[in-house]
Every structure is written in structure tokens, then in C-alpha cells.
Amino acid sequence: MQVNGSGASGSRVVLWCVVAALPLLLARVALPGLTDPSEARYGQICREMAEGGDWLVPRWQGIPHLEKPPLAYWAGAGGILLLGRTEIALRLGALLALVASALLAAGIARRVSSPSAAAPAALGMLLSPLTVTAGAACLTDPYLLAATTLFFHAVVRRLRDGDDRALDVAALALGLGFLAKGHMVLLFTVVPLALARTGVFRELWRPRRLAILLALAVPWLAYAEIRFPGFLAYQLGAIGGRAGGSGHRAPVFVYALALAAGLFPFVLHAPRGLNAVDAPYRRLLLLWLLVPFVVLTAAKSRLWTYILPVTPPLLLFAAARLGSSPGAPSPLPKWILAAAGAALLAASLAGRPASAEAFLPFLGHVGVAMVVGAAWLAAARRLARTVAVAGLAAIGVAVIVEGAVVHEGLFRVRRDFARRVNDLAAREGAPIVVVDMSFPSIGFYADRPVTIAAEEGRLALEEKAWGESPLFQAEADVAAILRTDRESVLVVKEKVLEAHAPDREPLLREDGLAVVGPVR
């Protein structure tokens, strides 16, 4: 088997890379709890969609949540119906989107550089801390990543192979991108393509392709506007609001830091891989990387996950460099890499020692380690340097997974606390009331009825815009709840409890939150 070859042999190496990475990815989606606030909020929306049966209007606490199109919610709700209310079910669609993105990136690398760059590109997508952390989470970004990578894969096919039908797939990718994150898909796809001046841009807008795009993007938007008049105007206003500073606040260097640290150590090879990419495609990849990066950095609303769809071009440059000498000696012997990779993946599958038996028996972990070790060895036979780089990345990802499981508070995960609150409410036979917006993951994990009472925040704004819900109370005086509600299990910030109801002794405390129970 020659990695430098093409066809089945190169594809086989890429598939071995997927096999080697898959246990770690499964550990990532199955073991850590939902992170507050975004993933926890999306998780509850998916749960309400799966249990309520309304697949056209995403709802949060019973209130229509129209900030994002529904593709991510459809995937999460479908996973819940398939596998039950678990983390792996919720993130299954994102995991599949990430694997698809890796295979597409491998296809791009094969065309713009060399067949030997395909496997490093796949490993970079599957094992980089940034792509695994954000790309295998219940968020909209993994689906935008897949749509963006599919778009550029189709464009490169048109340029490299002369396949006119490939642009039909590009139009399909744009439609999926609209369903994933609305207009944001244009920033990552159409704008860089227009600036690249490849001659493909005009071909993209032929009637057949416009029909494909509109057939995917328009129906849900039209339904939302008919169902909720003013929806489209709200979306247009949100564009300016985000650019002007409403929403997430982060330092101006957040995206540079996310790419530098999140793609380590692959990113170290990217600068030297620029010249290893064929000149006609170098400009296209650079624009794919730089245009969204500059625009997102200039906007005042910044969140590190937003940069996820520009990770492929950086990893493609790195793959071009790594693939230029795939047989170069690695810093560590192959058997050490295989053993380390197997141990890391098996340890992540095990989770905390106290809970290992709930997932797989010890012999099962040994079996997984042997399979993964064999996969690493198979890849290392022809990809020694790449496997060494991937091994370092796998260590970082394993640390993240283990940390999120063992040290939940450090990673803004409140799964165990949510379950303790739920058990307390079940013993008391009482509903749960979350006073303010401090605990979004409770809605996914609790079996007891949950009501959120708050006087401000995103949920209050959506309740005002789209309708009322019995699960949400827009309360003008939060202190009154603490004084008068003596029948519910109340979750509140400790400082608020001390200020407005010092007579109520907390039954549970964690990370600045306090829980008080019914007064009998």
C-alpha cells in the first residue's frame, strides 16, 4: 500500500485515520455533560422539539426560539428520538457532520496538493482540540462547518476535475448552510469565492442551482414569517446588532488564539505548506481563511466557536506540508505512539474510575485499546510524522474530555448538580423554579417540571417578541419569588438569596448557585 498513490489505497489510509480517531470522538460526544450556556440551551430546545413534536418551530421553555434556523435542532431531536435523552444522542448529528467534514477536507487536499496530503487533512480535522471541542457539540457551528467544506469541495472539483455538476452540490451546500446558520453561510462561502476570481462564481447562479438553493432555504423562512409576522425584519436587525456589539463579548484576539491553540500542533506546519498547495488553489484557500477571520474579528460580538468553519484551509496547508514527506521519521517510535494513543482513547472511554463500570467493563476497554492501537500502527506505517503530530493533538483532546468529565465545574458543566436538584424535587414532590437565567442545563437533565422566572435576558425578549409560555414567568420583582414561593424547589444565585431571603437556608450549593426547598 502506497500513500503516495491514488484511488483505493489513499482512501483506505484515510479510513484508517477515521477508525483511529473515532473512539476519542465517541468519548467526546458521550461522556461530558452539556456546557452552559449555549449547548445547554440548544439541548433543551432539541428535547422540547423531540417531546413536543413541533419540528418547524424550535421552542425554549415553550417560547418560539427563532434566532437560528432549525437544522441543528432537527439533528439533536432526531438523535433523542433514536437513542433517548442522552448526550451522545444530542451530539450524534454534530459528530457525523465533523466526520463528513474530515472526509471532504481529505478530498480537497488530494486535489489541491497531493494524494499523500489527504490523510493528514483528515487527522487534523478529527483530532485538533478546536474541531473536536466545537465540532462535536450540540451547536449550529458543526453543521455550518460541514456545509462550508462541502461547498469548497464542490468548487475545487469544478476547477480541478472540470465537473460541471459539482456546482449543483455547491448550491446544495449553500442551502444546508442557510438551514444551519442563516445568512452567515455567505460570509464563509460566497464572498471568498467571489473575491478569488476563479470564473466559477457566475456559474453558481444558473437557474437550476438557484432553484436548488431556494428550495432548501426559502420554505422554513417563509413559514416562520407567515407564522410570526416580523420575523424577517427581526433577522435583518439582528445582523446589525451583532456587528455593532450586542451578543457575545470577547477580546479582539479571541479568533487568533482559538486557531493557534485549538489547531496545535498541526498549525505549526501550515506556513511551510503554503507553497505545497498548487498556485491556482492557494488564493482560494487563503480567502476562505482570511475573509471570515477579518470580518468576525472586526465585529464586536465574538464567540470562539464562530471561527470553526475556517479551520479546514489552515489544516489543508498543514496537510500539504505533512504530506510532502509522509515517510519521514517520527520523533517517537511507532509502537510508543500506538500504545499512547490507545491508552488515551481507552482512558477517555472509561471516564471517572467510579463510573467506568457503567460504560464498559475493564476487558472492553482493553479490547478498544487493542483496536485503536492497531489502527494507529496501520496509519503510522506510512504516515510516521503525521501520526506523531496527531498523537500530540490526541493528548490535548483526551485531556479536555477527561477534564470535562472529572472536573465538571471547571468546564461549566452542571450535569451532576442538575441531577441532584431533580432528585431533591422528586423527593419533595415539588416543581423546580430557576430564578433568573443562571442554570440553562437544568431543562435538559431534569425529569420534574421546570419553570424559569426572570426579569431580563434573552428568554424574556423572545417571550415578548413571539408569545407567552406557561413555563416562563417574566417576573418584575425576583425578590418577591424568594419571599412568597414556599412550595417549589428554587434555584437562585447565592448572592441574590442572601440579599432578598436571608432566612432561607440552602439545601444544595454549587458554583455560586443555591437551592432552597419547600417550606412545610
SEDRENMI-106624 format. One record per residue (C-alpha): x, y, z. Coordinates in steps of 0.1 Angstrom, whole numbers, plus 5000, padded with zeros to 4 digits. Layout:
% SEDRENMI-106624
XYZ/...
***
This chain:
% SEDRENMI-106624
500050005000/501450334990/500150655005/501650844976/499350654953/495750744944/492450574944/491650294968/494950284986/494850654995/491150625006/492050325027/494650525047/492050805053/489550545065/492250405089/492650765102/488950785109/488950445127/491850565148/490150885158/486550755162/486850625198/488150955211/485351135192/482750895207/484250965241/483951345234/480251325225/479151055251/480851145283/481051525291/477851695302/476351985284/478252315288/476552635299/475152835284/474952775246/475052395244/472752355274/470252595258/470352415225/470052085243/466752185259/465452315226/466151985210/464451805239/461352015236/461251955198/461551585202/458951565230/456651825217/456551715181/456752065166/459552035141/459052375124/459252605154/462152545178/461052625214/462952715245/460852695277/457852675254/458653005237/459453015200/463253045196/463853195161/467353325165/468753035144/467352815116/466452455127/469052225112/470952175144/467752125163/466451875138/469651675142/469651685180/465951605183/466351315158/469151185179/467051195211/464151005193/466750745182/468850695213/466950865241/467751175262/471551135264/474551345255/475651115227/472151135211/472151515212/475651535196/475351245172/474551475143/477451705150/479751405152/478651285118/479051645104/482551655117/483551325102/481951435069/483951755070/487151555076/486451335046/485651635024/488851805036/490851495026/489251514992/490251884988/493751815000/494151534974/493251774946/494952094956/498251934968/498951564965/497251234974/499651205004/498151515019/494651355023/495351155055/496951445073/494051675064/491551415078/493551365110/493851745115/490051775113/489351475135/491951535163/492551915166/491352035200/489352315184/487552105158/486751825184/485652065211/483352285190/482852055160/481351765181/479051975202/475352055201/475752385183/475052535149/478752565140/479452195132/476752205105/478052525091/481552375090/480252075070/478252295046/481252525041/483652235035/481152075011/480852404992/484652434986/485052064979/482452114951/484252434938/487652254938/486051964919/484752204893/488152374889/490352064892/488251794875/486152014852/482951854867/480152094859/477651904880/479851974911/478352324913/474952174919/476452024950/477852374959/474252514957/473052224979/475752315004/474652675004/471052565012/472252345040/474352635053/471352855054/469452595074/472352575097/473152935104/471253155080/473053435062/476353365079/477053095053/477553365027/480553505046/482253175047/481553065011/480153314985/482253614995/485653434994/484653274961/483753604945/487053764956/489053464943/488153544907/488253184896/485553214870/483252984889/481253254907/478953334878/478352964870/477052924906/473953134898/472452944869/468752884872/469052514881/471352594910/469352884922/466352654923/468252404945/469352684969/465952844971/464152504976/466252445007/466552795022/463152965015/460452725028/461352755065/462053125063/458653185046/456852965071/458453155100/457453485085/453853375079/453553225114/455353515131/454953835111/458054055115/460453755117/462453855086/462754215098/463954085132/466653875114/467854175095/468054385126/470054105144/472754125117/473454495125/473054435162/475754155163/478154355142/477654665164/478254485197/475154315210/475653955220/478853785229/481853985242/485353865238/488854015232/489754115197/492453845196/490053555205/489953405170/493653425165/494153255199/491552985191/493252895158/496752905172/495952695203/493052495190/494852365159/498152285177/500352125167/499052105131/499052475128/502852485132/503252325098/500752555079/503152835069/505652595052/502652425035/501652735015/503952654986/502952294987/499452394975/499052434938/499052804929/495552824914/494052704947/496352884972/494453214967/491053044971/492152875004/493653195017/490453395011/488453115027/490553165058/491153535059/487853695048/485753545076/488553595101/488853965094/485154025094/484453825125/487353995143/486054345133/482554265146/482054345183/480154035190/482653755192/482453395203/485353145198/483152875182/482253115153/485753065137/485252685133/484352695096/487752845087/489752565102/489852355070/492052585050/494652615078/494652245082/494952195044/498152405043/499452195072/498451875055/500251985023/503452015043/503051695063/502051505032/505151625013/507351375033/504951115048/507650865054/509851095074/510950955108/508751055137/510151195170/508850885188/508950515179/505750395163/504950145190/505050425216/502750635196/500350345192/500450255229/499950615239/497150675216/495350355227/495850435263/494550795259/491450685240/490650395263/491050625294/488650875278/486150605272/486450495308/485650845323/485950865360/487050545377/483950535398/481750545367/483750315343/481650015350/478550205338/480050245304/482249935296/483849665317/487649665320/488149395294/486049615270/488549895275/491449665268/489749555236/489149915225/492749995232/493949705211/491749805181/492850165184/496550075187/496249865156/494650155137/497450395149/500150145138/498450095104/498450475098/502050515113/503450265087/503150535060/502450855080/505150855107/505451235110/501751285107/500951035133/503351195157/501651535152/498251365155/499351195187/500151525203/496751665193/495051355207/496751415240/495251765241/491751635232/491951355258/492851605285/489851815275/487551515276/488851385309/488751725324/485151785314/484151455329/486251465361/486251835368/482751955356/482852285373/486052395355/484352335321/481052505330/479252165331/476552135358/475151785349/475651635384/474251945401/471151935378/470551575387/470851645424/468351925421/466051695402/466351425428/465651675456/462451795437/461351435432/461651355469/459751675478/457151625451/457751985441/458352165408/461652335400/461852715396/465052865383/465153235394/467053425366/468953275337/471753115357/471152745351/470152655315/471252295316/468552205341/466052205313/467751905296/468551695326/465551745349/462651505349/460551735371/458652035356/461052335353/459952705352/462352995346/461453325363/463553625352/463153995347/465554025318/467753825294/467353665260/464453435270/462453745283/463053925250/461853625230/458853585251/457953945244/458553905207/456953575199/454453475226/453853365261/454653035277/453452875309/457052755315/458353105317/457453395341/458653745333/458853855369/459354225376/460354155412/462653855416/462953915453/459153855456/459553495444/462153425471/459853565498/456553425487/457153095468/457452835496/456252535477/458852505449/462452395447/464152725439/467552765422/469053105426/472353285428/473753275463/474253655464/470653715454/469353475480/471453645507/470253985497/466553915495/465753605515/468553555542/466153345563/466153065538/468952815543/470252645511/469952275508/472452255480/475252485468/477552485438/479452745418/477653045431/474152885429/472052795459/468952565461/466152615487/463352365491/459652385500/458752515535/456452255552/
***
